[in-house]
Amino acid sequence: MTIPTGHLGTEPAKPRPAWQVGAATIAGFVAVLYLIELIDTVAGHRLDYHGIAPMSADGLWGIAFAPLLHANWAHLIANTIPLLVLGFLMTLSGMARFVSATAVIWVLGGFGTWLIGDVGPCPGSSIHIGASGLIFGWLTFLLVFGWFSRRPWEIIVSVIVLVGYGSVLWGAVPVLNRCGGVSWQAHLCGAIAGVVAAYLLSGPERKARAERRAVRG
C-alpha cells in the first residue's frame, strides 16, 4: 500500500460555524457603511444626492445606493445596532437565503419608495437615503418567515424579534410620521418587501408541508 506524499500531513479544512460566517458578514457590511459615511463627510455630503429621488428617471439609480448612504453620523449610529442584530439573525437561516432576501428587500423596497416617496403631508420633493428600509425589511422577514416555514426555532426567533423590535414598526405608519426628516415611505415599503421575501423564500417549506398533507389525506 502506498500513500501519495502530497497527502501526508494534510486534513480537510473544517468549515467555519454558520454563526461566525454570519457575524463576520454583517460586521463587514456595517464597516463598509462607516467607510462610505467617512468618504461622504470628506466630500461635503455630496454622495447623499445619489439617494432615491421619487418619480424621477435619474432617481431610479438611487435604489442601488440609498441603503448605503446616511445623512450624518448620528443617522448611521442610530441604524447600527438594528443592522447588526437583525442582520445577524437573518444570516442564521442560511447565507443563500439571507442574500436572496436582502436583494428582494433592497430592490422591491427601494422601488416602492421611488413610487410613493413624495406622498404625504410634507410639500416639495425629497431624496430618500439610509438603511432603515433594509432594517424594516429584515424585521418583517424575521417576524413572518417562521410562520410560513413552520420551523419551531424560526418561530422562536420571530417571537424574540417581536418582543425586542416590534414597536419599531410604528415608524412605517404615515399618520405618526409627519414632516421631520423620517422616511416612513422607505420604512413601509421595506416592511412590505420583507413580507414578500419571506413568502417567496419559504416556498420549499410550504411545498413540503403541502405534500405531507396530501400524503396523509
N, C-alpha and C positions, 0 to 999 in steps of 0.2 A: 504494500500500500504506500502510495506517495502523497505528499501534501504540497500543493503549489506554494512556493516560497512567498509569492506575493500576497498570500492569505494569512501568513503567520503573524500572530500578534494583532490582528485586526478584528474588531467586532462591529456589527451594525450600530450606527448611532441611534440612541433612543430618542424618539420624538418628544419634544417639549410638551408638558401638560397643556391642555386647551386653555386653562385659565391664565397661564403665563403668556401664551401667544396673544390672547385677547387683551390682557392688561398692557402688554407692550404695544399692541396695535393702537389702542385708544390713547395711551400716553404719547405715542409718536404723533398721532393726529392733532392732539391738543398742542403739542410742541410746535407743530407747523403753524397752527393758528397764532401762536405768540410770535413766531418769527415774521409772519405776514403783517401782524399789527406793528411790530417794530419797524419794518420797512415802510409801512403806511405812515407811521408817525414821522419818520425822517423825511418822507416825501410830501409832508404837509397835508396828509389825509386825502390825497388826490385819488387813491385807489377806491375810496368809498363811492365815487361816482360810477363805478362799474357794477353796482348792485342792480336789482330788478326795478326797472322803470316801467310801470304798468301801461299796457296797451300801446307800447312803443316798439317798433321793429328792432331798434338798437337795444332796447331794454331786455329783449329775449336772451341776449348773451349773459345778462345778469343772473339767470337761473344757474349757470355753471359756477359763478363766482360769489354770489351773495352769502352762502353759509360760511365762506372763508374770511369775510370782511366784518369788522366791528367798528362802531362809531368812535370808540375810545377804549382806554384800558379798563375803565370801570365796567363798560358793556361786556368786554371779554371775560373779565374776572367773574362777573355775575353768572356767566354761562359755563364757567369752567367745571364746577362741581357736578352739575347735572350732566354735562357731557361725559365726564369721567365715570360717574356711577351708572347712568343709563346705557352709555356706550359699552361699558364692560359687561353689563347684564345681557345686552344684545348679542355679544360675541359668544356667550355660553350656549346659544342654540346652534352654534356651528359657524365657522368663518364664511363659508359659501353663502349661507342664509343671511348672515349679517351684511355682507357686501351687497347681495341682491336687494334686501330690504332697504338699505341705505340709499341705493340707486333709485328705487321706486319713490321713496320719500323725497329725495333731493330733487328729482325731475318733476314728479307729479305735484308735489307741494309747491315747488317754485313756479310751475306753470299756473297753478291756481292763484298764487299771489300776483302773478303778472296780469291775470284776468280781472281780479277784484281789488287790486292794491289801492286804487283811488276811491273805492266805495266807502261811504261813511260820512260822519258829520264834519270831518275836517276838510276845509276847502283847499283847492290847489293840488298840484301834482306832488308825488313823493318818490323817493328811492328807498327800497327795502334792502337792508343788509342784516347780517347776523345769523348765528347758528341756532337761534331759538326755534325756527321752523323744523329743523332737524331734531332738536330736543323733543318737541311736541310729537313728532312722528315716531321717534323711538319710544316715547312714553305710551302712546296709544297702542303701538305694536305690542309692547310688553303686557299691556292691560288685557288685550283680547286674544293674543296668539294662543295662550294656554287653553282658553275655552274653545277655540277652533280645533286645536290638536288633541285636546282631552288628555294630555300628559300630566300626571299629578305634579311633578316638580315644576313644570311651567305654569300651572295654575297657582302654585305656591308663590312663584316669582311675581305673578300678576297681582296677587293679594298684597305682597310686600310693597310693590311699586305703588299700588293704590293708596296704601296707608302712608307711604313716605312722600309721594309726589302728586297724589290725586287732586289736591287743592290747586295745583298749578294750572289745571285745565280751565279755571275761570279766566285765564289770560286769553282764551280763544273765544270769549263771549263778547260780541261787539258792543253791547249796551254798557258793559262795565269798563270799556277801554276807549274813552273819549280822546280828544286831542292831547297828546302828551308824549309823542315820540315812540309809542309802543305799537308794533305792527301786529295787531290782532289778526289781520288778514293772513300773515305768514304763520301765526300760531294755529289758526283754524284750518288752513289748507294743509299744513304739516300734519295736524292731528288726523284729518280725513285720509291723507295719503298713508299714514301709519296703519289705519284700519284696513285699507285696500291691500297694502303689502302683506299684512298678517293673513288676510283671507287667501290671497294668491299663493303665498308660500306655505300655507298649511294644507295645500291641495293633496299631497301624498298621504298625510294622516287622515284627512277626511275621506279620501277614496278607500283607504284600507278599512276604515270603520264601516263604510257603506258595504264593502264586500263581506265583512264579517256578519253584518246584519242580514245580508242576503243569504248567506250560508245557513245561519240559524233559522231564518224564515222558511 
